[in-house]
């Protein structure tokens, strides 16, 4: 095993809550599954292997984490997306689809199509067929359907920060370059400033006592309570690395989604007369309730000792 660490400068990122669908809120820090997926992608590119195969290696017996190095501010952005690739999708697949279409279209559209003998499933099989017919008829509904179908707007919340440390204890000994350019959704760009490999580390089991860490710690994992926070830090659901393997199968099991203590503190600051929420890096302190791993190493990039609390169940 080896520790892979990187200093990144994300302009902004949006990482939705695990298991959520079309939810605009973002996590203030990337979860272990997000970082693990990015590392697995980099390894797949380097080795020329399939991403799913690389993910199976990087999701098992591994752990990933983030350490905030600068203030984090969340803000909402309105995105307008183009869906032009959908023009080749089937317009109607069944009789029910056809009936549903007829009930949703304006009455004047249906009337015009019927008068021209064009209201026929065989003639309107694809979305581009419907667009072509409306355009050829010079019907006013053309532009509304075009805009509503192939473009949409959504409000998504992004986290802005200037420096972020991401790392992972990976189950391989090979050194490989990190080549991912996104961390979160497809609009979340970042730059990798530096990376390093740490070959000397300690992975020790601890079953009691008080521990501090600059990274987040899972309060429980797979139904077993691990630690209890000894202070006021945000608690957020995060997804563990193995969560991604279930996503490949079309579902994500909740047993790999657990509450974690985040190494940040919430502050309200006034900027130009407006109060904004700011998350400031803050080392956590927790009491160990049941057995956990403590990963300890000297970071080549941060120039200090790092301690990370890892669920024992994650590394067998």
C-alpha positions as CSV (number, residue, x, y, z in Angstrom):
1,X,0.0,0.0,0.0
2,X,1.0,3.6,-0.5
3,X,-0.3,7.1,0.3
4,X,-1.0,9.3,-2.7
5,X,-1.3,13.0,-1.8
6,X,-2.0,16.1,-3.9
7,X,-2.4,19.8,-3.6
8,X,-5.2,21.1,-5.8
9,X,-6.5,24.5,-6.6
10,X,-10.2,24.0,-7.4
11,X,-11.9,27.1,-8.9
12,X,-15.1,25.6,-7.7
13,X,-16.7,22.2,-7.3
14,X,-20.2,20.8,-6.7
15,X,-20.5,17.3,-5.1
16,X,-24.1,16.4,-4.5
17,X,-25.3,14.5,-1.4
18,X,-24.8,10.8,-1.8
19,X,-27.8,8.9,-3.1
20,X,-29.6,12.2,-4.1
21,X,-31.0,12.8,-7.5
22,X,-31.1,16.2,-9.2
23,X,-30.4,18.0,-5.9
24,X,-28.6,21.3,-6.2
25,X,-26.9,21.3,-2.8
26,X,-23.2,20.5,-2.6
27,X,-21.0,18.9,0.0
28,X,-18.4,21.4,1.4
29,X,-15.7,18.8,1.0
30,X,-15.3,15.9,-1.4
31,X,-16.3,12.5,0.0
32,X,-14.0,9.5,0.0
33,X,-15.9,8.0,-2.9
34,X,-15.4,11.1,-5.0
35,X,-11.7,11.2,-4.4
36,X,-11.4,7.5,-4.9
37,X,-13.1,7.7,-8.2
38,X,-10.8,10.5,-9.4
39,X,-7.7,8.4,-8.4
40,X,-9.1,5.3,-10.1
41,X,-9.7,7.3,-13.3
42,X,-6.1,8.6,-13.2
43,X,-4.8,5.1,-12.8
44,X,-7.0,3.7,-15.6
45,X,-5.6,6.4,-18.0
46,X,-2.0,5.7,-16.9
47,X,-2.3,1.9,-17.2
48,X,-4.6,1.9,-20.2
49,X,-7.2,-0.2,-18.5
50,X,-11.0,0.0,-18.2
51,X,-12.2,2.4,-15.6
52,X,-14.6,-0.1,-14.0
53,X,-11.7,-2.5,-13.5
54,X,-9.5,0.2,-12.0
55,X,-12.4,1.2,-9.7
56,X,-12.7,-2.3,-8.3
57,X,-9.1,-2.0,-7.2
58,X,-9.3,1.4,-5.8
59,X,-12.6,1.0,-4.0
60,X,-11.7,-2.1,-2.0
61,X,-9.3,-2.0,1.0
62,X,-8.6,1.7,0.4
63,X,-9.5,5.0,2.0
64,X,-9.5,8.6,0.8
65,X,-9.9,12.0,2.5
66,X,-9.7,15.7,2.1
67,X,-8.1,18.4,4.2
68,X,-9.2,22.0,3.7
69,X,-6.4,24.5,3.5
70,X,-8.3,27.7,2.9
71,X,-11.8,29.2,3.6
72,X,-14.7,27.6,1.7
73,X,-17.6,29.6,0.5
74,X,-20.8,28.1,-1.0
75,X,-22.7,30.0,-3.7
76,X,-25.5,29.1,-6.1
77,X,-25.1,29.3,-9.9
78,X,-27.6,29.1,-12.6
79,X,-26.5,26.7,-15.4
80,X,-28.1,26.5,-18.8
81,X,-27.5,23.1,-20.4
82,X,-27.8,22.0,-24.0
83,X,-29.5,18.7,-24.7
84,X,-29.0,18.6,-28.5
85,X,-27.7,15.0,-28.3
86,X,-31.2,14.0,-27.4
87,X,-32.5,14.7,-30.9
88,X,-31.8,11.1,-31.9
89,X,-33.8,9.7,-29.0
90,X,-37.2,8.0,-29.6
91,X,-40.0,10.4,-29.4
92,X,-42.6,7.8,-28.5
93,X,-41.9,4.2,-27.7
94,X,-45.3,2.8,-27.0
95,X,-49.0,3.5,-27.4
96,X,-49.0,5.0,-23.9
97,X,-46.3,7.4,-24.9
98,X,-48.3,8.4,-27.9
99,X,-51.4,9.1,-25.8
100,X,-49.4,11.0,-23.2
101,X,-47.9,13.1,-26.0
102,X,-51.3,13.9,-27.4
103,X,-52.6,15.0,-24.0
104,X,-49.6,17.3,-23.4
105,X,-49.4,19.1,-26.8
106,X,-51.5,22.3,-27.3
107,X,-54.8,21.6,-29.0
108,X,-53.9,23.8,-32.0
109,X,-50.8,21.7,-32.6
110,X,-52.7,18.4,-32.6
111,X,-55.4,20.0,-34.8
112,X,-52.9,21.2,-37.4
113,X,-51.1,17.8,-37.5
114,X,-54.3,15.9,-37.9
115,X,-55.4,18.2,-40.7
116,X,-52.1,17.6,-42.6
117,X,-52.3,13.9,-41.9
118,X,-49.1,14.0,-39.9
119,X,-50.4,13.0,-36.5
120,X,-49.0,9.5,-37.0
121,X,-46.7,7.4,-34.7
122,X,-44.8,6.2,-37.8
123,X,-44.0,9.7,-38.9
124,X,-43.1,11.1,-35.5
125,X,-40.8,8.4,-34.2
126,X,-38.0,10.7,-33.1
127,X,-37.7,14.2,-31.6
128,X,-36.0,15.6,-34.7
129,X,-39.0,14.3,-36.7
130,X,-41.4,16.3,-34.7
131,X,-39.1,19.4,-34.9
132,X,-38.8,19.0,-38.7
133,X,-42.6,18.7,-39.1
134,X,-43.3,21.8,-37.0
135,X,-40.7,23.8,-38.8
136,X,-42.0,22.7,-42.3
137,X,-45.5,23.8,-41.2
138,X,-44.2,27.1,-39.9
139,X,-46.0,26.4,-36.7
140,X,-45.4,28.9,-33.8
141,X,-45.0,25.9,-31.4
142,X,-41.6,25.1,-33.0
143,X,-39.5,27.5,-31.1
144,X,-41.2,26.8,-27.7
145,X,-40.7,23.1,-28.1
146,X,-37.1,23.6,-29.3
147,X,-36.2,25.7,-26.3
148,X,-38.1,23.6,-23.7
149,X,-36.7,20.3,-25.0
150,X,-33.1,20.9,-25.8
151,X,-32.2,23.5,-23.3
152,X,-32.8,23.7,-19.6
153,X,-31.7,25.8,-16.6
154,X,-30.9,24.6,-13.1
155,X,-29.7,26.2,-10.0
156,X,-26.7,24.3,-8.5
157,X,-24.7,25.2,-5.4
158,X,-20.9,25.3,-5.6
159,X,-18.2,25.4,-3.1
160,X,-15.4,27.9,-3.8
161,X,-11.9,27.5,-2.2
162,X,-8.4,28.3,-3.3
163,X,-6.5,25.3,-1.8
164,X,-7.5,21.8,-1.1
165,X,-5.5,18.7,-0.1
166,X,-6.8,15.3,-1.2
167,X,-5.1,12.0,-0.5
168,X,-5.7,8.3,-0.2
169,X,-4.3,5.1,1.1
170,X,-4.4,3.0,-2.0
171,X,-4.0,-0.9,-2.3
172,X,-1.2,-0.8,-4.8
173,X,2.6,0.0,-4.8
174,X,2.8,1.5,-8.3
175,X,3.4,5.2,-8.7
176,X,1.1,6.9,-11.2
177,X,0.3,10.5,-12.1
178,X,-3.0,12.1,-11.1
179,X,-4.6,13.3,-14.3
180,X,-8.2,14.1,-13.3
181,X,-9.5,17.7,-14.1
182,X,-12.8,17.5,-12.3
183,X,-13.9,16.7,-8.8
184,X,-17.7,16.4,-8.6
185,X,-20.1,17.2,-11.4
186,X,-19.0,17.8,-15.0
187,X,-18.7,21.6,-14.5
188,X,-16.3,21.2,-11.5
189,X,-12.9,22.0,-12.8
190,X,-9.7,22.0,-10.7
191,X,-5.9,22.1,-11.2
192,X,-3.4,19.7,-9.6
193,X,-0.5,21.8,-8.4
194,X,1.6,19.2,-6.7
195,X,1.5,15.5,-5.9
196,X,3.6,13.1,-3.9
197,X,3.8,9.5,-2.7
198,X,4.4,8.5,0.9
199,X,5.8,5.0,1.3
200,X,6.5,5.2,5.0
201,X,3.4,5.3,7.2
202,X,1.8,3.7,10.2
203,X,-1.6,2.1,10.2
204,X,-2.5,1.3,13.8
205,X,-5.7,0.0,15.5
206,X,-7.0,2.1,18.3
207,X,-10.1,1.2,20.4
208,X,-10.2,4.1,22.9
209,X,-8.9,7.5,23.7
210,X,-9.2,11.0,22.2
211,X,-7.9,11.7,18.7
212,X,-7.4,14.9,16.7
213,X,-7.2,15.1,12.9
214,X,-7.2,17.7,10.1
215,X,-9.3,15.4,7.9
216,X,-12.9,14.3,8.4
217,X,-13.8,11.2,10.4
218,X,-16.9,8.9,10.0
219,X,-19.0,8.8,13.2
220,X,-20.3,5.4,12.2
221,X,-19.7,3.0,9.3
222,X,-21.9,0.1,8.1
223,X,-24.1,0.3,11.2
224,X,-21.3,0.4,13.8
225,X,-20.6,3.6,15.8
226,X,-16.9,4.5,15.7
227,X,-16.3,7.9,17.3
228,X,-18.1,10.7,19.0
229,X,-17.2,14.4,18.3
230,X,-15.9,16.4,21.3
231,X,-16.9,19.8,19.9
232,X,-19.1,21.7,17.5
233,X,-18.2,20.8,14.0
234,X,-20.6,20.3,11.0
235,X,-21.8,16.7,10.5
236,X,-22.5,15.6,6.9
237,X,-23.4,12.4,5.2
238,X,-20.4,11.1,3.1
239,X,-20.1,8.1,0.8
240,X,-17.2,5.6,1.3
241,X,-15.1,4.2,-1.6
242,X,-17.1,1.0,-2.0
243,X,-20.2,3.0,-2.7
244,X,-18.9,3.5,-6.2
245,X,-18.9,-0.2,-6.9
246,X,-22.6,-0.4,-6.1
247,X,-23.2,2.6,-8.3
248,X,-21.7,0.6,-11.2
249,X,-24.4,-2.0,-10.7
250,X,-27.1,0.7,-10.9
251,X,-27.6,1.3,-7.2
252,X,-25.9,2.7,-4.1
253,X,-26.3,0.9,-0.8
254,X,-27.0,3.1,2.2
255,X,-24.6,1.0,4.3
256,X,-21.7,2.8,2.6
257,X,-23.2,6.3,3.3
258,X,-22.4,7.5,6.8
259,X,-22.3,10.7,8.9
260,X,-18.9,12.3,9.3
261,X,-17.4,15.1,11.3
262,X,-16.0,17.7,9.0
263,X,-12.8,19.6,9.8
264,X,-14.4,23.0,9.3
265,X,-16.1,25.6,11.4
266,X,-19.0,27.8,10.2
267,X,-18.6,31.5,10.5
268,X,-20.8,34.5,9.3
269,X,-18.8,37.3,7.8
270,X,-20.0,40.7,6.5
271,X,-18.7,41.6,3.0
272,X,-19.9,44.8,1.3
273,X,-22.7,45.0,3.8
274,X,-23.9,41.4,3.2
275,X,-23.6,38.5,5.6
276,X,-22.2,35.3,4.1
277,X,-21.5,31.9,5.4
278,X,-17.9,30.8,5.4
279,X,-16.4,27.5,6.4
280,X,-12.9,27.8,8.0
281,X,-10.4,24.9,8.3
282,X,-10.5,23.5,11.8
283,X,-8.9,20.3,13.2
284,X,-11.5,17.9,14.7
285,X,-11.3,16.1,18.0
286,X,-13.2,12.9,18.6
287,X,-13.5,10.2,21.2
288,X,-13.0,6.7,20.0
289,X,-15.9,4.4,20.9
290,X,-15.0,1.2,19.0
291,X,-11.9,0.0,17.1
292,X,-10.7,2.2,14.2
293,X,-7.5,2.5,12.2
294,X,-5.3,5.6,12.7
295,X,-3.2,6.4,9.6
296,X,-0.1,8.4,10.5
297,X,2.5,9.8,8.1
298,X,4.6,12.9,7.4
299,X,3.2,14.7,4.5
300,X,5.7,15.7,1.8
301,X,3.4,18.5,0.6
302,X,2.2,19.9,3.9
303,X,5.5,19.5,5.8
304,X,3.8,18.1,8.9
305,X,2.4,15.0,10.5
306,X,-1.0,13.9,9.4
307,X,-3.4,11.6,11.3
308,X,-6.4,10.2,9.6
309,X,-9.2,8.1,11.3
310,X,-10.3,5.2,9.1
311,X,-13.1,2.6,9.7
312,X,-11.6,-0.8,10.3
313,X,-14.3,-2.4,8.1
314,X,-13.0,-0.4,5.1
315,X,-9.5,-2.0,5.1
316,X,-9.4,-5.7,5.7
